[in-house]
Amino acid sequence: MTARCPHCRTIAAIDVEAGLGACCVCGGARIAIGDAVTTLSGAELPHLKVAESVRISATLWWIAAWASALLSGLLGLSTLIVFGAFHAASPLLTAGFAGAAFWGALATWLFQRARQARRSRSSALERARACAATDVVKSHGGDVDSAEFAQILG
């Protein structure tokens, strides 16, 4: 099925995988409708746009979290190697481990933000699917059985 993507504005196929539709060009969230009778009203578009922006922010949170975790590990390991090799106990040793602990705590917080973003994306997609489901019922005059409904929405 091809339709205009609300994110990149191209007419592209919808890649349906595990019940979620995605634009084959930009990867943005889409609703796949397997029925020629059903027309979407556009009520799902704001939710799809929110889901797309949250997907991008979640990706950025994950990148920042992994970079912070890597920096924490490298700082802790380099502190162990440098000061362990010289058997030196100094305030720099404490500062090195404090820096590693700071970056580790920051990584933990960033991972939590990424998980929150993924959860909010899921809820935005559910709201978009609910709007599409309402449009399916309206397009069929309220006379849709569950098997047909499941086939239309994928």
Disulfide bonds with the S-S distance in Angstrom:
none
